[in-house]
Amino acid sequence: MPPIQIVNQVALKTLIVIHRTLREGDTTFREELVNFQQRGRVLQLANFKDDSSPIGWDCSVWVRTYGLFLEERLECFRVFKYDIEAEKIPTFAQGQENKGYSRTRDLQSEELLKQLPALQQLLYRLMGCRLRLQTLFILPLGNYH
């Protein structure tokens, strides 16, 4: 399989850095993206494409889908006021290691129903990324040095 074109490599690596920063970085970065998102799409990947080869076109579709997932993740943060993936409440059960669960678990039914559409949309975007990735088989992204 031919390597991914440079444009797709740069876009994908950039999205991975943004995703990791959202998960593991300072909360100020996430808050600034949410504030910027109120003016429109942050990543603006709707027209992103690489027509240089069939694999480039397929990769471009996946990059757009992954970008939409990240946008949806920011929207969930804006709606919930916390990051459902990063903020885990610890549980201490006998005989088990310290596992955590999301604040969503403690919500009352009415509040959960308000948040459910955003959670469903996030899950939809995540599943779209997974299905697209399966169609691409394996993406040779080069070195991570």
Contact map, one row per residue, 1 for C-alpha under 8 A:
1110000000000000000000000000000000000000000000000000000000000000000000000000000000000000000000000000000000000000000000000000000000000000000000000
1111000000000000000000000000000000000000000000000000000000000000000000000000000000000000000000000000000000000000000000000000000000000000000000000
1111100000000000000000000000000000000000000000000000000000000000000000000000000000000000000000000000000000000000000000000000000000000000001110000
0111110110000000000000000000000000000000000000000000001100100000000000000000000000000000000000000000000000000000000000000000000000000000001110000
0011111110000000000000000000000000000000000000000101000100000000000000000000000000000000000000000000000000000000000000000000000000000000000000000
0001111111000000000000000000000000000000000000000000000000000000000000000000000000000000000000000000000000000000000000000000000000000000000000000
0000111111100000000000000000000000000000000000000100000000000000000000000000000000000000000000000000000000000000000000000000000000000000000000000
0001111111110000000000000000000000000000000000000100000100110010000000000000000000000000000000000000000000000000000000000000000000000000000000000
0001111111111000000000000000000000000000000000000000000000000000000000000000000000000000000000000000000000000000000000000000000000000000000010000
0000011111111100000000000000000000000000000000000000000000000000000000000000000000000000000000000000000000000000000000000000000000000000000000000
0000001111111110000000000000000000000000000000000000000000000010000000000000000000000000000000000000000000000000000000000000000000000000000000000
0000000111111111000000000000000000000000000000000000000000000010000000000000000000000000000000000000000000000000000000000000000000000000000000000
0000000011111111100000000000000000000000000000000000000000000000000000000000000000000000000000000000000000000000000000000000000000000000000000000
0000000001111111110000000000000000000000000000000000000000000000000000000000000000000000000000000000000000000000000000000000000000000000000000000
0000000000111111111000000000000000000000000000000000000000000000011000000000000000000000000000000000000000000000000000000000000000000000000000000
0000000000011111111100000000000000000000000000000000000000000000000000000000000000000000000000000000000000000000000000000000000000000000000000000
0000000000001111111110000000000000000000000000000000000000000000000000000000000000000000000000000000000000000000000000000000000000000000000000000
0000000000000111111111000000000000000000000000000000000000000000000000000000000000000000000000000000000000000000000000000000000000000000000000000
0000000000000011111111100000000000000000000000000000000000000000000001000000000000000000000000000000000000000000000000000000000000000000000000000
0000000000000001111111111000000000000000000000000000000000000000000000000000000000000000000000000000000000000000000000000000000000000000000000000
0000000000000000111111111100100000000000000000000000000000000000000000000000000000000000000000000000000000000000000000000000000000000000000000000
0000000000000000011111111110110000000000000000000000000000000000000000000000000000000000000000000000000000000000000000000000000000000000000000000
0000000000000000001111111000000000000000000000000000000000000000000000000000000000001100000000000000000000000000000000000000000000000000000000000
0000000000000000000111111100000000000000000000000000000000000000000000000000000000000100000000000000000000000000000000000000000000000000000000000
0000000000000000000111111110100000000000000000000000000000000000000000000000000000000000000000000000000000000000000000000000000000000000000000000
0000000000000000000011011111110000000000000000000000000000000000000000000000000000000000000000000000000000000000000000000000000000000000000000000
0000000000000000000001001111111000000000000000000000000000000000000000000000000000000000000000000000000000000000000000000000000000000000000000000
0000000000000000000000000111111100000000000000000000000000000000000000000000000000000000000000000000000000000000000000000000000000000000000000000
0000000000000000000011001111111110000000000000000000000000000000000000000000000000000000000000000000000000000000000000000000000000000000000000000
0000000000000000000001000111111111000000000000000000000000000000000000000100000000000000000000000000000000000000000000000000000000000000000000000
0000000000000000000000000011111111100000000000000000000000000000000000000000000000000000000000000000000000000000000000000000000000000000000000000
0000000000000000000000000001111111110000000000000000000000000000000000000000000000000000000000000000000000000000000000000000000000000000000000000
0000000000000000000000000000111111111000010000000000000000000000000000000100000000000000000000000000000000000000000000000000000000000000000000000
0000000000000000000000000000011111111100000000000000000000000000000000000110110000000000000000000000000000000000000000000000000000000000000000000
0000000000000000000000000000001111111110000000000000000000000000000000000000000000000000000000000000000000000000000000000000000000000000000000000
0000000000000000000000000000000111111111010000000000000000000000000000000000000000000000000000000000000000000000000000000000000000000000000000000
0000000000000000000000000000000011111111110000000000000000000000000000000000000000000000000000000000000000000000000000000000000000000000000000000
0000000000000000000000000000000001111111100000000000000000000000000000000000000000000000000000000000000000000000000000000000000000000000000000000
0000000000000000000000000000000000111111100000000000000000000000000000000000000000000000000000000000000000000000000000000000000000000000000000000
0000000000000000000000000000000000011111110000000000000000000000000000000000000000000000000000000000000000000000000000000000000000000000000000000
0000000000000000000000000000000000001111111100000000000000000000000000100000000000000000000000000000000000000000000000000000000000000000000000000
0000000000000000000000000000000010011001111100000000000000000000000000100000000000000000000000000000000000000000000000000000000000000000000000000
0000000000000000000000000000000000000000111110000000000000000000001000100000000000000000000000000000000000000000000000000000000000000000000000000
0000000000000000000000000000000000000000111111100000000000000000000000000000000000000000000000000000000000000000000000000000000000000000000000000
0000000000000000000000000000000000000000001111110000000000000001001000000000000000000000000000000000000000000000000000000000000000000000000000000
0000000000000000000000000000000000000000000111110000000000000001000000000000000000000000000000000000000000000000000000000000000000000000000000000
0000000000000000000000000000000000000000000111111000000000000000000000000000000000000000000000000000000000000000000000000000000000000000000000000
0000000000000000000000000000000000000000000011111100000000010001000000000000000000000000000000000000000000000000000000000000000000000000000000000
0000000000000000000000000000000000000000000000111110000110011000000000000000000000000000000000000000000000000000000000000000000000000000000000000
0000101100000000000000000000000000000000000000011111100110110000000000000000000000000000000000000000000000000000000000000000000000000000000000000
0000000000000000000000000000000000000000000000001111110110000000000000000000000000000000000000000000000000000000000000000000000000000000000000000
0000100000000000000000000000000000000000000000000111110110000000000000000000000000000000000000000000000000000000000000000000000000000000000000000
0000000000000000000000000000000000000000000000000111111110000000000000000000000000000000000000000000000000000000000000000000000000000000000000000
0000000000000000000000000000000000000000000000000011111111000000000000000000000000000000000000000000000000000000000000000000000000000000000000000
0001000000000000000000000000000000000000000000000000111111100000000000000000000000000000000000000000000000000000000000000000000000000001000000000
0001100100000000000000000000000000000000000000001111111111110000000000000000000000000000000000000000000000000000000000000000000000000000000000000
0000000000000000000000000000000000000000000000001111111111111000000000000000000000000000000000000000000000000000000000000000000000000000000000000
0000000000000000000000000000000000000000000000000000011111111100000000000000000000000000000000000000000000000000000000000000000000000001000000000
0001000100000000000000000000000000000000000000000100001111111110000000000000000000000000000000000000000000000000000000000000000000000001000000000
0000000100000000000000000000000000000000000000011100000111111111000000000000000000000000000000000000000000000000000000000000000000000000000000000
0000000000000000000000000000000000000000000000001000000011111111100000000000000000000000000000000000000000000000000000000000000000010000000000000
0000000000000000000000000000000000000000000000000000000001111111110000000000000000000000000000000000000000000000000000000000000010011000000000000
0000000100110000000000000000000000000000000000000000000000111111111000000000000000000000000000000000000000000000000000000000000000000000000000000
0000000000000000000000000000000000000000000011010000000000011111111100000000000000000000000000000000000000000000000000000000000000000000000000000
0000000000000000000000000000000000000000000000000000000000001111111110000000000000000000000000000000000000000000000000000000100110000000000000000
0000000000000010000000000000000000000000000000000000000000000111111111000000000000000000000000000000000000000000000000000000110010000000000000000
0000000000000010000000000000000000000000001010000000000000000011111111100000000000000000000000000000000000000000000000000000000000000000000000000
0000000000000000000000000000000000000000000000000000000000000001111111110000000000000000000000000000000000000000000000000000100000000000000000000
0000000000000000000000000000000000000000000000000000000000000000111111111000000000000000000000000000000000000000000000000100110010000000000000000
0000000000000000001000000000000000000000000000000000000000000000011111111100000000000000000000000000000000000000000000000000000000000000000000000
0000000000000000000000000000000000000000111000000000000000000000001111111110000000000000000000000000000000000000000000000000000000000000000000000
0000000000000000000000000000000000000000000000000000000000000000000111111111000000000000000000000000000000000000000001001100100000000000000000000
0000000000000000000000000000000000000000000000000000000000000000000011111111100000000000000000000000000000000000000000000100000000000000000000000
0000000000000000000000000000010011000000000000000000000000000000000001111111110000000000000000000000000000000000000000000000000000000000000000000
0000000000000000000000000000000001000000000000000000000000000000000000111111111000000000000000000000000000000000000001000000000000000000000000000
0000000000000000000000000000000000000000000000000000000000000000000000011111111110110000000000000000000000000000000001100100000000000000000000000
0000000000000000000000000000000001000000000000000000000000000000000000001111111111110000000000000000000000000000000000000000000000000000000000000
0000000000000000000000000000000001000000000000000000000000000000000000000111111111000000000000000000000000000000000000000000000000000000000000000
0000000000000000000000000000000000000000000000000000000000000000000000000011111110000000000000000000000000000000001001000000000000000000000000000
0000000000000000000000000000000000000000000000000000000000000000000000000001111111100000000000000000000000000000001000000000000000000000000000000
0000000000000000000000000000000000000000000000000000000000000000000000000001111111100000000000000000000000000000000000000000000000000000000000000
0000000000000000000000000000000000000000000000000000000000000000000000000000110111110010000000000000000000000000000000000000000000000000000000000
0000000000000000000000000000000000000000000000000000000000000000000000000001100111111110000000000000000000000000000000000000000000000000000000000
0000000000000000000000000000000000000000000000000000000000000000000000000001100001111111000000000000011100000000000000000000000000000000000000000
0000000000000000000000100000000000000000000000000000000000000000000000000000000000111111000000000000010000000000000000000000000000000000000000000
0000000000000000000000110000000000000000000000000000000000000000000000000000000000111111000000000000000000000000000000000000000000000000000000000
0000000000000000000000000000000000000000000000000000000000000000000000000000000001111111100000000000011000000000000000000000000000000000000000000
0000000000000000000000000000000000000000000000000000000000000000000000000000000000011111110000000001111000000000000000000000000000000000000000000
0000000000000000000000000000000000000000000000000000000000000000000000000000000000000011111000000001111000000000000000000000000000000000000000000
0000000000000000000000000000000000000000000000000000000000000000000000000000000000000001111100000111100000000000000000000000000000000000000000000
0000000000000000000000000000000000000000000000000000000000000000000000000000000000000000111110000111100000000000000000000000000000000000000000000
0000000000000000000000000000000000000000000000000000000000000000000000000000000000000000011111011110000000000000000000000000000000000000000000000
0000000000000000000000000000000000000000000000000000000000000000000000000000000000000000001111111100000000000000000000000000000000000000000000000
0000000000000000000000000000000000000000000000000000000000000000000000000000000000000000000111110000000000000000000000000000000000000000000000000
0000000000000000000000000000000000000000000000000000000000000000000000000000000000000000000011111000000000000000000000000000000000000000000000000
0000000000000000000000000000000000000000000000000000000000000000000000000000000000000000000111111110000000000000000000000000000000000000000000000
0000000000000000000000000000000000000000000000000000000000000000000000000000000000000000000110111110000000000000000000000000000000000000000000000
0000000000000000000000000000000000000000000000000000000000000000000000000000000000000000011110011111000000000000000000000000000000000000000000000
0000000000000000000000000000000000000000000000000000000000000000000000000000000000000000011100011111100000000000000000000000000000000000000000000
0000000000000000000000000000000000000000000000000000000000000000000000000000000000000001111000000111110000000000000000000000000000000000000000000
0000000000000000000000000000000000000000000000000000000000000000000000000000000000000001111000000011111010000000000000000000000000000000000000000
0000000000000000000000000000000000000000000000000000000000000000000000000000000000011011100000000001111111000000000000000000000000000000000000000
0000000000000000000000000000000000000000000000000000000000000000000000000000000000010011100000000000111111100000000000000000000000000000000000000
0000000000000000000000000000000000000000000000000000000000000000000000000000000000010000000000000000011111100001000000000000000000000000000000000
0000000000000000000000000000000000000000000000000000000000000000000000000000000000000000000000000000111111100000000000000000000000000000000000000
0000000000000000000000000000000000000000000000000000000000000000000000000000000000000000000000000000011111110000000000000000000000000000000000000
0000000000000000000000000000000000000000000000000000000000000000000000000000000000000000000000000000001111111011000000000000000000000000000000000
0000000000000000000000000000000000000000000000000000000000000000000000000000000000000000000000000000000001111111000000000000000000000000000000000
0000000000000000000000000000000000000000000000000000000000000000000000000000000000000000000000000000000000111111100000000000000000000000000000000
0000000000000000000000000000000000000000000000000000000000000000000000000000000000000000000000000000000000011111110000000000000000000000000000000
0000000000000000000000000000000000000000000000000000000000000000000000000000000000000000000000000000000000111111111000000000000000000000000000000
0000000000000000000000000000000000000000000000000000000000000000000000000000000000000000000000000000000100111111111100000000000000000000000000000
0000000000000000000000000000000000000000000000000000000000000000000000000000000000000000000000000000000000001111111110000000000000000000000000000
0000000000000000000000000000000000000000000000000000000000000000000000000000000000000000000000000000000000000111111110000000000000000000000000000
0000000000000000000000000000000000000000000000000000000000000000000000000000001100000000000000000000000000000011111111100000000000000000000000000
0000000000000000000000000000000000000000000000000000000000000000000000000000000000000000000000000000000000000001111111110000000000000000000000000
0000000000000000000000000000000000000000000000000000000000000000000000000000000000000000000000000000000000000000111111111000000000000000000000000
0000000000000000000000000000000000000000000000000000000000000000000000010011001000000000000000000000000000000000001111111100000000000000000000000
0000000000000000000000000000000000000000000000000000000000000000000000000001000000000000000000000000000000000000001111111110000000000000000000000
0000000000000000000000000000000000000000000000000000000000000000000000000000000000000000000000000000000000000000000111111111000000000000000000000
0000000000000000000000000000000000000000000000000000000000000000000000010000000000000000000000000000000000000000000011111111100000000000000000000
0000000000000000000000000000000000000000000000000000000000000000000010011001000000000000000000000000000000000000000001111111110000000000000000000
0000000000000000000000000000000000000000000000000000000000000000000000000000000000000000000000000000000000000000000000111111111000000000000000000
0000000000000000000000000000000000000000000000000000000000000000000000000000000000000000000000000000000000000000000000011111111100000000000000000
0000000000000000000000000000000000000000000000000000000000000000110110010000000000000000000000000000000000000000000000001111111110000000000000000
0000000000000000000000000000000000000000000000000000000000000000010010000000000000000000000000000000000000000000000000000111111111000000000000000
0000000000000000000000000000000000000000000000000000000000000000000000000000000000000000000000000000000000000000000000000011111111100000000000000
0000000000000000000000000000000000000000000000000000000000000000100000000000000000000000000000000000000000000000000000000001111111110000000000000
0000000000000000000000000000000000000000000000000000000000000100110010000000000000000000000000000000000000000000000000000000111111111000000000000
0000000000000000000000000000000000000000000000000000000000000000000000000000000000000000000000000000000000000000000000000000011111111100000000000
0000000000000000000000000000000000000000000000000000000000000000000000000000000000000000000000000000000000000000000000000000001111111110000000000
0000000000000000000000000000000000000000000000000000000000001100000000000000000000000000000000000000000000000000000000000000000111111111000000000
0000000000000000000000000000000000000000000000000000000000000100000000000000000000000000000000000000000000000000000000000000000011111111110000000
0000000000000000000000000000000000000000000000000000000000000000000000000000000000000000000000000000000000000000000000000000000001111111110000000
0000000000000000000000000000000000000000000000000000000000000000000000000000000000000000000000000000000000000000000000000000000000111111100000000
0000000000000000000000000000000000000000000000000000001001100000000000000000000000000000000000000000000000000000000000000000000000011111111000000
0000000000000000000000000000000000000000000000000000000000000000000000000000000000000000000000000000000000000000000000000000000000001111111000000
0000000000000000000000000000000000000000000000000000000000000000000000000000000000000000000000000000000000000000000000000000000000001101111100000
0011000000000000000000000000000000000000000000000000000000000000000000000000000000000000000000000000000000000000000000000000000000000001111110000
0011000000000000000000000000000000000000000000000000000000000000000000000000000000000000000000000000000000000000000000000000000000000000011111000
0011000010000000000000000000000000000000000000000000000000000000000000000000000000000000000000000000000000000000000000000000000000000000001111100
0000000000000000000000000000000000000000000000000000000000000000000000000000000000000000000000000000000000000000000000000000000000000000000111110
0000000000000000000000000000000000000000000000000000000000000000000000000000000000000000000000000000000000000000000000000000000000000000000011111
0000000000000000000000000000000000000000000000000000000000000000000000000000000000000000000000000000000000000000000000000000000000000000000001111
0000000000000000000000000000000000000000000000000000000000000000000000000000000000000000000000000000000000000000000000000000000000000000000000111
